[in-house]
């Protein structure tokens, strides 16, 4: 990506706009379990539910495009993997949002004129769909894992100087925990996930403390690397954690592009970083 492209207003809006909107919408996402069943939970906000998921359908695709554009001039297996998994994510996430979001809202809205007995049948059918293995595969495995791998591989592609034991161990542990949770293992697995998140925060703080003065080899890259790791392990859809995850991704991408736009004389040469590793 050329410096002129990086400084272009449209490019900056692509990096920040969709992610900022997703951050807000994730906080405003209704809880589909608040009233026991999905039908009863979504019923009071069904119009907003449909509009919200139409917006999410577009915004998630734009966030994936932003990450893909940032990866345009990155080479190597990690960048190739990230680009491929972004495509997998967009397809899977679009199908998941279409089913769990838009189709759910349309079903609930369309059932309102029906007699009470038929509405009860629609409620049971919708709940069975939400609890089905197919739904779990589409949301948890397909979209969720593709997001985690794409963002995690992007961290490695962007920051080869961060390929050290601690950052890589953080990334691999976080992805392993994410896969385990998506596979439906015991909730006790959340403990190492929390530990990974805390280590990610530590990495961010370390990076913030070393901006402009490389105290630790690759220290300037540590903060955005940590942000990408946090974005990879957090859920990408709905709720406060989803908002934090998307916000971390946006901040990391902007950080990466601003650092790439700096004059070469102000950045530590790659050879020096390799020698210090």
C-alpha positions as CSV (number, residue, x, y, z in Angstrom):
1,X,0.0,0.0,0.0
2,X,1.6,3.3,-1.1
3,X,1.8,6.2,1.3
4,X,-0.6,8.2,-0.9
5,X,-3.2,5.4,-0.6
6,X,-2.7,5.3,3.2
7,X,-3.3,9.0,3.6
8,X,-6.4,9.0,1.4
9,X,-9.6,9.9,3.3
10,X,-11.5,7.0,1.8
11,X,-8.9,4.5,2.9
12,X,-9.0,5.9,6.4
13,X,-12.8,5.6,6.4
14,X,-12.6,2.0,5.3
15,X,-10.3,1.2,8.2
16,X,-12.3,3.0,10.8
17,X,-15.9,3.5,9.6
18,X,-17.3,-0.1,9.5
19,X,-15.4,-1.2,12.6
20,X,-16.6,1.8,14.6
21,X,-20.2,1.2,13.5
22,X,-19.9,-2.5,14.4
23,X,-18.5,-1.6,17.8
24,X,-21.6,0.5,18.5
25,X,-24.0,-2.0,17.0
26,X,-22.5,-4.9,19.0
27,X,-23.3,-3.0,22.2
28,X,-26.9,-2.4,21.0
29,X,-27.4,-6.0,19.9
30,X,-30.4,-7.5,21.8
31,X,-29.9,-10.6,23.9
32,X,-31.8,-13.4,22.1
33,X,-32.0,-15.3,25.4
34,X,-33.3,-12.6,27.7
35,X,-36.8,-13.9,27.8
36,X,-36.1,-17.6,27.8
37,X,-36.8,-18.4,24.1
38,X,-35.5,-16.6,21.0
39,X,-39.1,-15.9,19.9
40,X,-40.1,-14.1,23.1
41,X,-36.8,-12.3,23.4
42,X,-36.8,-10.9,19.8
43,X,-40.5,-10.2,19.6
44,X,-40.5,-6.8,21.3
45,X,-37.7,-5.6,19.1
46,X,-38.3,-7.5,15.9
47,X,-38.1,-4.5,13.5
48,X,-34.8,-3.4,15.0
49,X,-33.5,-7.0,15.0
50,X,-34.0,-7.2,11.2
51,X,-32.5,-3.8,10.5
52,X,-29.6,-4.5,12.8
53,X,-28.7,-7.7,11.0
54,X,-29.0,-6.2,7.6
55,X,-26.4,-3.6,8.8
56,X,-24.2,-6.3,10.3
57,X,-24.3,-8.2,7.0
58,X,-22.7,-5.3,5.2
59,X,-20.4,-4.0,7.9
60,X,-18.7,-7.4,8.6
61,X,-18.0,-7.7,4.9
62,X,-16.5,-4.2,4.8
63,X,-14.3,-5.0,7.9
64,X,-13.1,-8.1,6.1
65,X,-12.3,-6.0,3.0
66,X,-10.4,-3.5,5.1
67,X,-8.2,-6.3,6.6
68,X,-7.8,-7.8,3.1
69,X,-6.6,-4.5,1.7
70,X,-4.1,-4.1,4.5
71,X,-2.7,-7.5,3.6
72,X,-2.4,-6.7,-0.1
73,X,1.4,-6.3,0.0
74,X,2.2,-8.8,2.6
75,X,3.7,-12.1,1.5
76,X,4.4,-15.5,2.9
77,X,2.2,-18.4,4.2
78,X,0.6,-16.4,7.0
79,X,-0.7,-13.6,4.7
80,X,-2.0,-16.2,2.2
81,X,-3.8,-18.1,5.0
82,X,-5.3,-14.8,6.3
83,X,-6.6,-13.8,2.9
84,X,-8.1,-17.3,2.3
85,X,-9.8,-17.4,5.7
86,X,-11.2,-13.9,5.2
87,X,-13.1,-15.3,2.2
88,X,-14.3,-18.3,4.2
89,X,-15.4,-15.9,7.0
90,X,-17.4,-13.6,4.7
91,X,-19.3,-16.5,3.2
92,X,-19.9,-18.3,6.5
93,X,-20.8,-15.1,8.5
94,X,-23.2,-13.9,5.8
95,X,-25.0,-17.3,5.9
96,X,-25.1,-17.2,9.7
97,X,-26.4,-13.7,9.9
98,X,-29.0,-14.4,7.2
99,X,-30.3,-17.4,9.1
100,X,-29.9,-16.4,12.7
101,X,-30.7,-12.7,12.2
102,X,-32.7,-11.8,9.1
103,X,-34.6,-15.1,8.7
104,X,-35.4,-15.2,12.4
105,X,-36.8,-11.7,12.4
106,X,-38.9,-12.3,9.3
107,X,-40.3,-15.5,10.8
108,X,-41.2,-13.8,14.1
109,X,-42.7,-10.8,12.3
110,X,-44.7,-13.0,9.9
111,X,-46.1,-15.1,12.7
112,X,-47.8,-12.1,14.5
113,X,-51.1,-12.2,12.6
114,X,-51.4,-16.0,13.2
115,X,-53.6,-17.6,15.9
116,X,-51.9,-18.2,19.3
117,X,-51.6,-21.9,18.7
118,X,-49.8,-21.4,15.4
119,X,-47.5,-18.8,17.0
120,X,-46.6,-21.3,19.6
121,X,-45.7,-23.7,16.8
122,X,-43.5,-21.1,15.2
123,X,-41.8,-20.4,18.5
124,X,-41.0,-24.1,19.0
125,X,-39.7,-24.4,15.4
126,X,-37.5,-21.3,15.7
127,X,-36.0,-22.5,19.0
128,X,-35.3,-25.9,17.5
129,X,-33.5,-24.2,14.6
130,X,-31.4,-22.1,17.0
131,X,-30.5,-25.1,19.1
132,X,-29.6,-27.3,16.1
133,X,-26.1,-28.5,15.3
134,X,-26.3,-26.8,11.9
135,X,-26.6,-23.5,13.6
136,X,-23.7,-24.1,15.9
137,X,-21.6,-25.2,12.9
138,X,-22.4,-22.1,10.9
139,X,-21.9,-19.6,13.7
140,X,-19.3,-21.2,16.0
141,X,-17.2,-23.2,13.7
142,X,-17.5,-21.7,10.2
143,X,-17.7,-18.0,10.9
144,X,-16.1,-17.9,14.4
145,X,-13.0,-20.0,13.6
146,X,-12.5,-18.4,10.2
147,X,-12.4,-15.0,11.9
148,X,-10.0,-16.2,14.6
149,X,-7.6,-17.8,12.1
150,X,-7.8,-14.9,9.7
151,X,-7.0,-12.3,12.3
152,X,-4.4,-14.4,14.1
153,X,-2.6,-15.1,10.8
154,X,-2.7,-11.4,10.0
155,X,-0.9,-10.7,13.2
156,X,1.9,-13.0,12.1
157,X,1.9,-11.6,8.6
158,X,2.1,-8.0,9.7
159,X,4.7,-8.4,12.4
160,X,7.5,-10.9,11.6
161,X,9.6,-9.2,14.2
162,X,7.0,-10.2,16.8
163,X,7.6,-13.9,16.0
164,X,9.2,-14.6,19.4
165,X,8.4,-17.3,21.9
166,X,6.1,-15.2,24.1
167,X,4.0,-13.5,21.4
168,X,3.7,-16.7,19.4
169,X,2.8,-18.7,22.4
170,X,0.1,-16.2,23.2
171,X,-1.2,-16.4,19.7
172,X,-1.2,-20.2,19.5
173,X,-2.7,-20.6,23.0
174,X,-5.4,-18.1,22.3
175,X,-6.4,-19.8,19.0
176,X,-6.3,-23.3,20.7
177,X,-8.6,-22.1,23.4
178,X,-10.9,-20.4,20.9
179,X,-11.1,-23.7,18.9
180,X,-11.8,-25.6,22.1
181,X,-14.6,-23.3,23.2
182,X,-16.1,-23.4,19.7
183,X,-16.0,-27.2,19.9
184,X,-18.2,-27.1,23.0
185,X,-15.7,-28.2,25.6
186,X,-16.1,-27.6,29.3
187,X,-16.6,-24.0,30.4
188,X,-13.5,-24.4,32.6
189,X,-11.6,-23.8,29.4
190,X,-12.5,-20.1,29.8
191,X,-9.8,-19.8,32.5
192,X,-6.9,-20.1,30.1
193,X,-8.8,-17.9,27.7
194,X,-8.9,-15.2,30.4
195,X,-5.2,-15.7,31.1
196,X,-4.5,-15.3,27.4
197,X,-6.5,-12.1,27.3
198,X,-4.6,-10.7,30.3
199,X,-1.3,-11.5,28.7
200,X,-2.5,-9.8,25.5
201,X,-3.3,-6.7,27.6
202,X,0.2,-6.9,29.1
203,X,1.6,-7.0,25.6
204,X,-0.4,-3.9,24.7
205,X,0.9,-2.0,27.7
206,X,4.4,-3.0,26.9
207,X,4.1,-1.7,23.4
208,X,2.6,1.6,24.5
209,X,5.5,2.1,26.9
210,X,8.0,1.6,24.1
211,X,6.6,3.7,21.3
212,X,9.4,5.6,19.5
213,X,12.1,4.1,21.8
214,X,12.7,0.5,21.1
215,X,13.5,-0.8,24.6
216,X,12.5,-4.4,23.8
217,X,13.4,-5.8,20.4
218,X,10.3,-5.3,18.3
219,X,8.6,-3.4,21.1
220,X,6.9,-0.9,18.8
221,X,5.1,-3.8,17.1
222,X,4.1,-5.5,20.3
223,X,1.0,-3.3,21.0
224,X,-0.8,-3.8,17.6
225,X,0.3,-7.5,17.6
226,X,-1.4,-7.8,21.1
227,X,-4.5,-6.0,19.8
228,X,-4.8,-8.4,16.9
229,X,-4.5,-11.4,19.2
230,X,-7.2,-10.0,21.5
231,X,-9.4,-9.4,18.4
232,X,-8.8,-13.0,17.3
233,X,-9.9,-14.7,20.5
234,X,-12.9,-12.5,21.3
235,X,-16.2,-13.3,19.6
236,X,-16.9,-11.1,16.5
237,X,-20.7,-11.0,16.8
238,X,-22.9,-9.3,19.3
239,X,-22.4,-8.2,22.9
240,X,-19.7,-6.1,24.7
241,X,-17.0,-8.7,23.9
242,X,-17.8,-8.5,20.3
243,X,-17.5,-4.7,20.4
244,X,-14.1,-4.9,22.1
245,X,-12.9,-7.4,19.6
246,X,-13.8,-5.3,16.5
247,X,-12.5,-2.1,18.2
248,X,-9.1,-3.9,18.8
249,X,-8.9,-5.0,15.2
250,X,-9.6,-1.4,13.9
251,X,-7.1,0.1,16.3
252,X,-4.5,-2.4,15.2
253,X,-5.0,-1.8,11.5
254,X,-4.8,2.0,11.9
255,X,-1.7,1.5,14.1
256,X,-0.1,-0.7,11.5
257,X,-0.8,1.7,8.6
258,X,0.4,4.7,10.5
259,X,3.6,2.9,11.3
260,X,4.1,1.8,7.7
261,X,3.7,5.4,6.6
262,X,6.5,6.7,8.8
263,X,9.8,7.6,7.0
264,X,12.1,4.6,6.9
265,X,14.8,6.5,8.8
266,X,12.5,6.7,11.9
267,X,11.9,2.9,12.0
268,X,14.5,0.4,13.2
269,X,15.8,-1.6,10.2
270,X,14.5,-5.2,9.8
271,X,18.1,-6.5,9.9
272,X,18.7,-4.9,13.3
273,X,15.5,-6.4,14.6
274,X,16.5,-9.8,13.3
275,X,19.9,-9.5,14.9
276,X,18.3,-8.6,18.2
277,X,15.9,-11.5,18.2
